[in-house]
Every structure is written in structure tokens, then in C-alpha cells.
């Protein structure tokens, strides 16, 4: 299921690898990762459906030594526009912390096409 091509070679040992070869390997890993994440989500949904069907909140499997629990979670988010309206600029700046970091963005043709569709 997963392409093992990138696992067989150690990138640190390869001295003369081109950027194109690195990007090809990166793309293979990304595609496999997406397939694995989709499969994982399907399995989670099946497990959750099974537990709900049995009306179980938790389960411990003795064969695999794996426990599963369904918990209800809440997520809070802050509306920054409302916060700006309520606070002065200095108060707002003291509440909101800005972290600067570097991020590598790699866009494939599919990614660019998806972004173009969203922008239209």
C-alpha cells in the first residue's frame, strides 16, 4: 500500500541528490501520507460506529492491548474582530501574542489548481 522507495535510501548519505529528486521523493511521501490518513479516518469511523452500535463509551481489547474511548470535546475560538472592538489597541496587543516562524510551502500542480478554484 505504501510506497517504500523513499525508505530504502538514506537522504543524509546521498551527497549528489538534486532538488528535483528531493521534490519527487517528497511528493511520493505526501501522496502516501494522504492515503494513510484517509485509511486511518475510515478505520476510526468504523470503530466509532461499532462502539456506538454497542452503546459503549470505552473499550479495551485484550488481544491488541489497545483501549478506545469516545469523549465529547468542545473547541473555543476567539473572534479577533470583536476583541479589537472591545479592547484598546494597546490592550489588544498585550492579549494577542505574535510568533514569527519560517514555513516551507511546497505546491504541486494539484495544489495550485485547487487554490485557483478556491480563489475564483
N, C-alpha and C positions, 0 to 999 in steps of 0.2 A: 504494500500500500504506500509506504513512504519511500521516496527516492533516496537511496543510501549513497549516491555518488559523492555528495559533499562530506559524508562522514569518513570515507575511505582515505581522504587526503588531509594532511595536517597543514593548515594555511601558514603557520609560523615557519615551517620548513621550506616552503616554496618561495624562493628568492625572486624569480623572474616571472611572477604572475602579473598579467596585465589587468587594468581596471575593467576591461570588458569581461575577462574571465571571472573576476570578483563579482561583477554585477550579474553574470549568468548564474553563478553559484547562489548569490543572494536571492535571485528570483526563484530558483528551484526550491530553496528553503522556505521562502514566503508562500509559494503555492502549496507545498506540503503542509505547512503550518495551518493554512486556511482549511485544508481538507481535514486535518486532525481536529481543529476547533469545531468544525461543523459536525463531525462524527461524535465528538465529546458532548456537544449540546444535544444531539439526538439521544444519546445514551442517558444523559441527565433527565431529559423529558420522559423517557420510558421508565426510569427508576422512580421519578416523582409520581407519574401516573399509577404505577404499581402500588406505591405506598398509599396514595390517596384512595385507590380502589379498596385496599385492605383496611382503610381508616387508621393507618399507623402514622404517628408523628416522627418516630425514630425506629431504626432497625440496626441490629448488629449481626453481621454474618460471621459465624464461627469458622467457616471454611477458608475465607479470604482474610479474616481478621480486619474487616472494614466496617466502619459504622457510618450510618447515614441519618441525618436529621433534617426535618423540614422546619424552618423557623421563619416567622414573619419579620420582615425588616422594613424600616422606614428610612427614607432619604430626605434630608433637608437641603434646600439650596437658598442662597441669598439673592434677592433681586437687587442688583447693584444700582440700577436706575432709581429705585425707590430709596435706597440707602443714601444716594447722593442728594436726593431731595430733602431727606430728613436731617442730614448732618452738614455741618460746615465743611469747607474743603480741607481744612487742617485736621478736623476730626475724622473725616473720611480717609485721609492719607495715613492717619495713625492706626485706623482699623484694618485697612487693606494692605497686606504685605506683598510686595512685588519681588519676585525671584527671577533672575535672569540666568538662562542656561542655553547651551548650544544644542541644537537639534538637527539631526541629519534627515532630510526628506528625500526619499527616492520615489520618483513617479514612473510607473510603467505606462505603456501605451493605454492599457485598460484603465488605469487610474486617471490619466489625463482625459480620456473620453468621458469617464464618469463625472469628473469635475466640470467639464464643458457642458454636460447635460444639466447639471445642477445650477450652473450659472445662467443658463438660458432662461 
